[in-house]
Amino acid sequence: MTERSTPAHAAAEARLHAVSAAFADLPGVVLPTAGRRHFGTATLRVHGRIAAFTPEDRLVVKLPAARVAALLASGDGLAFPSDRPPMREWVAIVSDDTRVWHDRLAESLAYVGG
């Protein structure tokens, strides 16, 4: 993993803060600005469970294993973590487009909070 104090990580964390604000009114959601950090980075939580975080310069979300496999196969996602065996329900999102992040966060919150 890369150092968390990089400009790329700061930009990803700021993007997570901005995009996740759209979900502030959902029941059980704790925004990155209000919640505790996980592994030194901001996290988006729902009902106490982590739905998304930015450990490096990418958004990482929890999704069903089949959805993760589809994102990996399409090239829209990368295995997470990259430095050891990947976790089947976690995927790093390739795009830094805020619309893509919004959609993946919505999916993750529905999955983790459902």
Secondary structure per residue as TSV (DSSP state, phi and psi in degrees):
chain	resnum	aa	ss	phi	psi
A	1	M	-	360.0	154.3
A	2	T	-	-85.7	165.4
A	3	E	-	-65.1	136.9
A	4	R	T	-78.6	-10.8
A	5	S	T	-92.8	21.1
A	6	T	S	-83.4	157.1
A	7	P	H	-58.5	-35.4
A	8	A	H	-64.8	-42.0
A	9	H	H	-67.2	-42.5
A	10	A	H	-59.4	-40.3
A	11	A	H	-66.4	-42.2
A	12	A	H	-64.7	-41.7
A	13	E	H	-65.8	-41.3
A	14	A	H	-63.2	-39.3
A	15	R	H	-64.7	-41.2
A	16	L	H	-61.1	-43.8
A	17	H	H	-58.5	-47.9
A	18	A	H	-66.1	-48.1
A	19	V	H	-70.2	-39.3
A	20	S	H	-68.7	-18.6
A	21	A	G	-57.5	-27.4
A	22	A	G	-64.3	-17.3
A	23	F	G	-105.3	10.5
A	24	A	T	-58.8	-31.5
A	25	D	T	-89.5	-1.4
A	26	L	S	-74.1	139.6
A	27	P	T	-59.4	132.6
A	28	G	T	82.7	-3.8
A	29	V	E	-80.4	131.8
A	30	V	E	-117.1	114.9
A	31	L	-	-69.3	156.8
A	32	P	T	-57.3	-32.5
A	33	T	T	-70.9	-23.7
A	34	A	T	-102.4	-20.2
A	35	G	S	-99.5	176.7
A	36	R	-	-78.9	163.0
A	37	R	-	-89.4	156.4
A	38	H	B	-130.7	124.9
A	39	F	T	53.5	35.8
A	40	G	T	78.7	14.0
A	41	T	B	-138.2	162.5
A	42	A	-	-67.8	146.8
A	43	T	E	-130.9	148.8
A	44	L	E	-104.1	124.9
A	45	R	E	-121.9	155.4
A	46	V	E	-139.2	127.2
A	47	H	T	51.1	39.2
A	48	G	T	81.6	-3.3
A	49	R	E	-106.2	142.0
A	50	I	E	-72.9	128.5
A	51	A	E	-105.4	-31.9
A	52	A	E	-160.2	153.7
A	53	F	E	-161.1	172.0
A	54	T	-	-125.7	81.8
A	55	P	S	-71.3	-22.4
A	56	E	S	-135.4	-123.2
A	57	D	S	-105.0	15.1
A	58	R	S	-128.8	155.9
A	59	L	E	-78.0	133.8
A	60	V	E	-119.2	127.5
A	61	V	E	-126.6	153.9
A	62	K	E	-97.2	126.1
A	63	L	-	-141.7	165.5
A	64	P	-	-57.7	147.4
A	65	A	H	-54.5	-39.0
A	66	A	H	-65.2	-37.8
A	67	R	H	-68.5	-40.3
A	68	V	H	-59.8	-46.5
A	69	A	H	-59.6	-39.5
A	70	A	H	-66.5	-41.5
A	71	L	H	-65.3	-38.4
A	72	L	H	-65.0	-44.8
A	73	A	H	-65.0	-34.7
A	74	S	H	-80.9	-13.1
A	75	G	T	87.1	2.6
A	76	D	S	-83.7	-9.1
A	77	G	E	-137.8	160.0
A	78	L	E	-123.4	148.2
A	79	A	E	-59.8	141.9
A	80	F	S	-129.9	132.8
A	81	P	S	-76.9	167.2
A	82	S	S	-90.4	-14.9
A	83	D	S	-103.5	7.0
A	84	R	S	-158.2	178.7
A	85	P	S	-53.8	132.3
A	86	P	-	-68.0	153.0
A	87	M	-	-89.8	130.9
A	88	R	T	-69.4	-20.2
A	89	E	T	-108.7	12.5
A	90	W	E	-124.6	138.1
A	91	V	E	-142.8	140.3
A	92	A	E	-90.3	128.7
A	93	I	E	-85.3	129.3
A	94	V	-	-70.7	-43.5
A	95	S	-	-71.2	149.5
A	96	D	-	-111.4	14.5
A	97	D	-	-70.8	128.2
A	98	T	H	-63.9	-28.7
A	99	R	H	-67.8	-40.2
A	100	V	H	-64.8	-44.6
A	101	W	H	-59.7	-43.6
A	102	H	H	-57.3	-48.2
A	103	D	H	-63.8	-42.1
A	104	R	H	-68.9	-36.3
A	105	L	H	-64.5	-41.7
A	106	A	H	-60.9	-44.1
A	107	E	H	-60.5	-46.5
A	108	S	H	-64.6	-44.3
A	109	L	H	-62.1	-39.5
A	110	A	H	-64.5	-41.0
A	111	Y	H	-70.9	-51.9
A	112	V	H	-70.1	-38.5
A	113	G	H	-86.9	-8.8
A	114	G	-	-79.6	360.0
